[in-house]
């Protein structure tokens, strides 16, 4: 028994919710909308219809809270796997400026708006943080479909997104620390900021410098000459361990460490992914993680949908539209200004390409809701903003690319000729 539920009921809950998430995701994908939108809508339907009582979810959702937490931890680990520390050194000044302005402008705008409406500072901090990070997966898909991956704008967007993710995690770490402390004095904010930065920098230091150097030394000690068959057999047995268990251990360990020092667990998961990304050549584990994420991640978005109260949403619909417009405008202006030296056409593309918030903004709002800092009505606002920016971004980006380049060239090299150095 679990919260008064039998195992049959629990299995039925998992079955129905998982099927609904996958079916709604496939339907959305067929009509050109990101699958996560369908998964959130499925959760919203369950929570606001008789299905909620039929599935006995009113007796407790602790199981789905755990599945949701694990889902978002492994999701952020997977995002980190695509962002090795070494990539941070390759992005140029333009990408760095785009990322910084794309974080500062939306955060200040969101913070100022919510405080101006009379809400608490902690609530305003979470809303501002939810408007910061870019979900570049949607943009990357559009760029790939248009066969423009080699264009200067594409490289700036992807490079800026790498830095954007790191900055977004630092902002979230600071906001969570301030909210947990319950104080917003300058000294308190400074201490929280220092703790967050030290944690991130320590992980980056060990992940990008200490561990790679130790690995090089270990490789240098290995004999380069001929090796007899017995030695080969020993080596094969020594390195026959799958990288998946090691990846999970690193992910959970850093997630625990982040939570232990008062930061969000997903920050540790994201940094763990970045650490493990440095070893992709020897220990590739992206393919191993896909089936795990295919099962767990939908429960996070289902849980997000189940937190949306449609009865209270009508009261904040106007605010949701206003925040969505501000989210689009501030990202477009901030990132556009950061890339203006590339020309108005390129700045237009980059500004639009950084607009989608997707799952990142929702994750921030979910943490705020769990900490009881963000009320359900404001949570619904952030979910609306994240979904709206995710849906509208592909159409805007396609329009921006075609406005500059006209009909997409068959040879990506034709676009490269128009590019500038980052």
C-alpha positions in Angstrom: 0.0 0.0 0.0 1.2 3.5 -0.8 -0.8 6.5 0.6 -3.8 4.1 0.9 -3.3 3.0 -2.8 -2.9 -0.6 -3.9 -0.2 -1.6 -6.4 -2.9 -2.1 -9.0 -4.0 1.5 -8.7 -0.4 2.8 -8.8 0.3 0.8 -12.0 -2.9 2.0 -13.6 -1.9 5.6 -12.8 1.5 5.2 -14.4 0.1 3.4 -17.4 -2.7 6.0 -18.1 -0.5 9.0 -17.5 2.4 7.7 -19.6 0.2 6.7 -22.5 -1.5 10.1 -22.4 1.8 11.9 -22.4 3.2 9.9 -25.3 0.1 10.1 -27.4 -0.3 13.9 -26.9 3.4 14.4 -27.6 3.1 12.5 -30.9 0.0 14.5 -31.9 1.8 17.7 -31.2 4.9 16.6 -33.1 2.8 15.7 -36.1 1.4 19.2 -36.3 4.8 20.8 -35.9 4.6 21.7 -32.1 7.2 20.5 -29.6 6.2 17.2 -27.9 6.7 18.7 -24.4 3.7 21.0 -25.1 1.5 17.9 -25.5 2.8 16.4 -22.3 2.0 19.5 -20.3 -1.4 19.7 -21.9 -2.0 16.0 -21.0 -1.2 16.8 -17.3 -3.5 19.8 -17.4 -6.4 17.8 -18.7 -5.9 15.1 -16.0 -5.8 17.7 -13.2 -8.8 19.6 -14.3 -11.2 16.8 -15.3 -12.8 13.8 -13.6 -9.7 11.7 -14.6 -8.0 13.1 -11.5 -10.4 11.5 -9.1 -10.9 8.4 -11.3 -7.1 7.7 -11.1 -7.3 8.4 -7.3 -4.6 11.1 -7.7 -6.6 13.1 -5.1 -5.3 10.7 -2.4 -1.7 11.8 -3.0 0.8 12.4 -5.8 4.1 11.8 -3.8 5.1 9.0 -6.3 4.8 11.4 -9.2 6.6 14.1 -7.4 9.6 11.7 -7.0 9.3 10.6 -10.7 9.1 14.3 -11.7 12.2 15.2 -9.7 14.2 12.3 -11.1 13.0 13.2 -14.6 14.2 16.8 -14.4 17.5 15.8 -12.8 18.3 13.4 -15.7 16.9 15.9 -18.2 19.4 18.6 -17.0 22.2 16.0 -17.0 21.4 15.2 -20.6 21.5 19.0 -21.4 24.9 19.2 -19.7 26.2 16.3 -21.8 25.8 18.5 -24.8 27.7 21.3 -23.2 31.3 20.2 -22.3 33.4 22.8 -20.5 35.9 22.8 -23.3 33.2 24.3 -25.6 33.0 27.4 -23.3 36.5 28.4 -24.4 35.6 28.1 -28.1 32.8 30.6 -28.2 33.7 34.1 -29.2 33.1 37.6 -27.7 29.9 38.1 -29.7 28.4 34.9 -28.4 29.4 35.9 -24.9 27.9 39.3 -25.2 24.7 37.9 -26.6 24.4 35.5 -23.7 25.1 38.1 -21.0 22.7 40.7 -22.4 20.1 37.9 -23.0 20.3 37.1 -19.3 20.5 40.6 -17.8 17.7 42.3 -19.8 14.9 39.7 -19.3 15.8 39.2 -15.6 15.7 42.9 -14.8 12.5 43.4 -16.8 10.7 40.4 -15.1 11.9 41.4 -11.6 10.9 45.0 -12.0 7.4 44.1 -13.4 6.5 41.7 -10.6 7.8 44.0 -7.9 5.9 46.9 -9.5 2.7 44.8 -9.4 3.1 44.5 -5.6 4.3 40.9 -5.3 7.1 39.8 -3.0 10.8 40.1 -3.9 11.3 36.3 -3.7 8.4 35.7 -6.1 9.8 38.4 -8.4 13.2 36.8 -8.4 11.8 33.4 -9.5 9.7 35.0 -12.3 12.8 36.9 -13.4 14.9 33.8 -13.4 12.2 31.9 -15.3 12.6 34.5 -18.1 16.3 34.1 -18.4 17.5 30.8 -19.8 17.0 29.9 -23.5 15.8 26.4 -24.6 17.9 26.2 -27.7 16.7 22.7 -28.7 13.8 24.2 -30.6 16.0 26.7 -32.4 18.6 24.0 -33.2 15.9 21.9 -34.8 14.8 24.8 -37.1 18.3 25.6 -38.1 19.0 21.9 -39.0 15.8 21.7 -41.0 16.7 24.9 -42.9 20.2 23.4 -43.5 21.8 26.5 -42.1 24.0 25.0 -39.3 27.1 26.6 -40.8 25.8 30.2 -40.9 27.3 32.8 -38.6 24.0 33.3 -36.9 23.6 29.6 -36.1 27.1 29.4 -34.6 26.5 32.5 -32.4 23.1 31.2 -31.2 24.5 27.8 -30.3 27.6 29.4 -28.6 25.5 31.9 -26.7 23.1 29.1 -25.6 26.0 27.3 -24.0 27.0 30.3 -21.9 23.3 31.1 -21.4 22.7 27.8 -19.7 25.6 28.2 -17.3 24.5 31.8 -16.4 20.9 30.6 -16.0 22.0 27.9 -13.6 24.0 30.5 -11.6 21.1 32.9 -11.5 18.8 30.0 -10.3 21.3 29.0 -7.7 21.4 32.6 -6.3 17.6 32.9 -6.4 17.1 29.5 -4.6 19.6 30.5 -2.0 18.0 33.8 -1.3 14.5 32.3 -1.1 15.6 29.6 1.3 17.4 32.2 3.5 14.3 34.3 3.5 16.5 37.5 3.6 17.3 39.9 0.8 19.8 42.2 2.4 22.9 43.1 0.4 25.2 41.0 2.7 22.9 38.0 2.5 22.6 38.2 -1.3 26.4 38.5 -1.5 26.9 35.4 0.6 24.5 33.4 -1.5 26.0 34.6 -4.7 29.5 33.7 -3.5 28.3 30.2 -2.4 26.7 29.6 -5.8 29.7 30.9 -7.8 32.2 28.9 -5.6 30.2 25.7 -6.2 29.9 26.2 -9.9 33.6 27.3 -10.3 34.9 24.4 -8.2 33.0 21.9 -10.3 34.2 23.6 -13.5 37.8 23.6 -12.2 37.8 19.9 -11.4 35.8 19.0 -14.4 37.8 21.0 -17.0 41.3 21.1 -15.6 42.1 18.6 -12.8 40.3 15.5 -14.1 41.4 16.0 -17.8 45.1 16.5 -16.7 44.9 13.4 -14.5 43.5 11.5 -17.4 46.4 12.7 -19.7 49.0 11.6 -17.2 47.3 8.2 -16.8 47.3 7.8 -20.6 51.0 8.9 -20.7 52.0 6.1 -18.4 50.6 3.4 -20.7 53.1 1.6 -22.8 53.2 2.5 -26.5 55.0 -0.5 -27.8 53.6 -3.9 -28.7 51.3 -5.5 -26.2 50.9 -9.3 -25.8 47.4 -10.9 -26.0 47.2 -11.5 -22.2 47.6 -7.8 -21.5 45.0 -6.9 -24.1 42.6 -9.3 -22.4 43.3 -7.7 -19.0 42.6 -4.3 -20.4 39.4 -5.3 -22.0 38.2 -6.8 -18.7 39.3 -3.7 -16.8 37.3 -1.2 -19.1 34.4 -3.5 -19.8 32.2 -1.5 -17.3 29.4 0.4 -19.0 29.7 4.2 -18.6 26.0 4.4 -17.6 26.4 3.4 -13.9 29.3 5.8 -13.6 27.3 8.6 -15.2 24.3 8.0 -12.9 26.6 8.0 -9.9 28.2 11.3 -10.9 24.8 12.8 -11.6 23.3 11.8 -8.3 26.4 12.7 -6.3 26.6 16.3 -7.7 22.8 16.7 -7.4 23.1 15.8 -3.8 26.0 18.1 -3.3 24.2 21.0 -4.8 21.1 20.4 -2.7 23.3 19.9 0.4 24.8 23.4 0.1 21.4 25.0 -0.4 21.2 25.1 -4.2 18.8 23.4 -6.6 19.6 19.7 -7.2 19.3 20.3 -11.0 22.3 22.6 -10.9 24.4 19.7 -9.7 22.9 17.5 -12.4 23.6 20.0 -15.1 27.2 20.5 -14.0 27.6 16.7 -13.7 26.6 16.4 -17.4 29.2 19.0 -18.3 31.8 17.0 -16.4 30.9 13.8 -18.1 30.8 15.5 -21.5 34.6 15.8 -21.3 34.8 12.0 -21.5 32.4 11.4 -24.4 35.2 10.1 -26.6 35.9 7.2 -24.2 32.7 6.9 -22.2 29.8 7.8 -24.5 26.5 7.5 -22.6 24.0 9.7 -24.5 22.4 6.7 -26.2 22.2 4.9 -22.8 20.4 7.8 -21.2 17.8 8.2 -23.9 15.5 5.2 -22.8 15.8 6.4 -19.2 14.8 9.9 -20.1 12.1 8.6 -22.5 10.4 7.1 -19.5 11.1 9.6 -16.7 11.1 13.1 -18.4 7.4 12.9 -19.5 6.4 12.6 -15.8 8.1 16.0 -15.1 6.0 17.7 -17.8 2.9 15.8 -16.8 3.4 17.0 -13.2 3.9 20.5 -14.5 0.6 20.3 -16.3 -1.1 18.9 -13.2 0.0 21.9 -11.2 -1.9 24.3 -13.6 -5.3 25.3 -12.2 -7.5 26.4 -15.1 -10.1 27.8 -12.8 -7.6 30.5 -11.5 -6.0 31.0 -14.9 -8.7 33.3 -16.2 -7.8 35.8 -13.5 -4.2 36.1 -14.7 -4.6 35.6 -18.4 -3.9 39.2 -19.2 -0.8 39.1 -17.0 0.3 35.9 -18.8 0.1 37.6 -22.2 1.9 40.7 -20.9 4.8 38.6 -19.4 5.0 36.5 -22.7 5.3 39.7 -24.8 8.0 41.1 -22.4 9.8 37.7 -22.5 9.9 37.8 -26.3 10.8 41.5 -26.5 13.6 41.5 -23.8 15.3 38.4 -25.2 15.0 39.8 -28.7 16.4 43.2 -27.7 19.1 42.0 -25.4 20.5 39.3 -27.8 20.0 41.5 -30.8 22.0 44.3 -29.2 24.8 41.8 -28.4 25.1 40.9 -32.0 24.3 44.2 -33.7 27.9 44.4 -35.1 27.1 41.5 -37.4 24.4 43.6 -39.1 20.7 44.2 -38.6 19.7 41.0 -40.5 21.9 38.8 -38.3 20.9 40.5 -35.1 17.3 39.9 -36.0 17.9 36.2 -36.5 19.9 35.8 -33.3 17.4 37.8 -31.3 14.6 35.6 -32.5 16.6 32.4 -32.1 17.2 33.0 -28.4 13.5 33.6 -27.6 12.2 30.1 -26.7 12.2 29.4 -22.9 10.8 25.8 -23.2 11.4 23.5 -20.3 14.0 25.7 -18.6 11.6 28.4 -17.5 9.1 25.8 -16.4 11.7 24.1 -14.3 12.5 27.3 -12.5 8.9 28.0 -11.8 8.3 24.5 -10.6 11.1 24.9 -8.0 9.5 28.2 -6.9 6.1 26.5 -6.6 7.6 23.5 -4.6 9.3 26.0 -2.2 5.9 27.8 -1.9 7.4 31.1 -3.1 5.6 31.2 -6.4 1.7 30.9 -6.0 -0.2 28.6 -8.4 -1.6 31.5 -10.4 1.9 32.8 -11.2 3.1 29.3 -11.9 0.4 29.1 -14.6 1.6 32.4 -16.0 5.1 31.1 -16.4 3.9 27.8 -18.0 1.9 29.9 -20.5 4.9 32.1 -21.2 7.2 29.1 -21.7 4.8 27.2 -24.0 3.9 30.3 -26.0 7.6 31.3 -26.7 8.4 27.7 -27.6 5.5 27.5 -30.1 6.0 30.9 -31.7 9.9 30.8 -32.0 10.1 28.3 -34.9 7.8 30.4 -37.1 9.6 33.7 -36.2 13.1 32.1 -36.8 12.1 30.7 -40.2 10.8 34.1 -41.2 14.0 35.8 -40.0 16.3 33.5 -41.9 14.2 33.8 -45.1 14.1 37.5 -44.8 17.9 37.8 -44.8 18.8 34.9 -47.1 15.7 34.5 -49.2 15.1 31.0 -50.4 17.3 28.7 -48.3 20.4 27.7 -50.4 20.9 24.0 -51.2 24.6 24.4 -50.3 25.2 25.7 -46.7 28.5 27.0 -47.9 26.6 29.7 -49.8 25.5 31.1 -46.4 28.9 30.8 -45.0 30.3 33.2 -47.6 28.1 35.9 -46.1 29.2 35.2 -42.5 31.7 37.1 -40.3 34.1 35.9 -37.8 32.7 35.6 -34.3 
